[in-house]
């Protein structure tokens, strides 16, 4: 399955660029802290989708999609923390969390679809 055609991959790539823009306004003291963690988590989502799609079996693909889903949860937590320490406004946090939730739903849909295709 070509990852570049997947809507979840496309949306997660767009999300990474938003995280980079958002973290530019974080204090310099966070360069190697929350900023770096958020970028890593964000990058992990499309990276694991791509890696999973390059695997030979559905089971392996599903495993990488689960890892991408875990990265979504990790990033969700980091966004909430960034909001709590006043690095991100409430409105921006809500928008970002809504986008992340959409990506998560897409990943779960892909996982379900692949599970239905794989032999039991």
N, C-alpha and C positions, 0 to 999 in steps of 0.2 A: 504494500500500500504506500503510495508516494505521499510523504508527509507534507510537502508543499501545497498539496491540494486540500488538505484538511482545514476546515474552518477553525478548529481549536488551535492548530499551530499558528495560523495567520493572526488570530486574535491575541494569542499569547506573545507573539513577536511585537505586535502593536503595544501590548501591555508593558513589555520590557522597556520600550522607548519612553513610555509615560513614567515609569519608575525612575529612569535616568534623569528625566526632566524634573521630577518631583524632588529627588534627593539632592539636586544641585543647590536647593535653598536651605538644606540642613546645615547646622553649624560645622565649621571645620573640624571641631573636636570629634565629630562623628564619622569622619572620613574612613577610619578603620574599624568602626563599630557598626552601628545600625545601618548606615549607608551601604557599606560593603555587604552586610548580611542580606539586605533587601535586594540588592543587585544580583547577588548569587542565587537567591531563591527564585527571583523572576527569570533569570537566564536558564535555570534548571528546568522550568516548565517546557518551553519549546524544545530545548535540547533533549529531554527525555522522550518527548513525543517523536522527535526525529530518529533518535537511536532505537526506540521501540519499533518504529515502522521499518527499520532496516533489518530487523531480525527475521529469521526464517520461519519461526512458529508463532501461532496465535498466543500461546502461553507466554512466550518471551515478550511479545508485544504488550500483552496485558500487564505483565510485571512492570514494564517501563511506564505504562500509562498510570499505574498505581503510584509509582514514584513521582510522576508529574503532579498527580492529585495531592500527594503529601506536601509537595513544594507549594502548592496553592494554599494549603492550610497553614504552612509555616509563614508564608508571606502575608496572609490574612492577619496572623498574630502580630507580625512586625508592623503592619500598617496601624493596627489598633494601639500598639505601644507608641509609635511615632505621633499619633493623635493625642494620646494621653500626656505626652511630654511637650505638647504644643508645637511640634514641628510641622504638622499638617492640620489644616482647618477641618472642621466637622464636615462641611459640604464636600470637600475634596476627598475626604476619607470615605464618605458614603458612595461617591461616584466610583472610586477605585474598588471598594468592596463589592459593589454591584457588578462591575466588570469581571472581577475575580470569580464571583459566584457563577456568572454565565460560562466562564471557561471551565469551571469545575463541573457544571451540568453537562457540558459537551464531552468532557473526558469520561464522565460516568456513562453517558450514552454510548460512547465508543467502546468502552469496556463491556457493557451489556451486549452490544452488537457482536463483538468478537467472541464473547462467551457463548452466544447462541450459535455461532458458526463453528466453534471448535468441537472436536469429538469429545464426548463425555467419558 
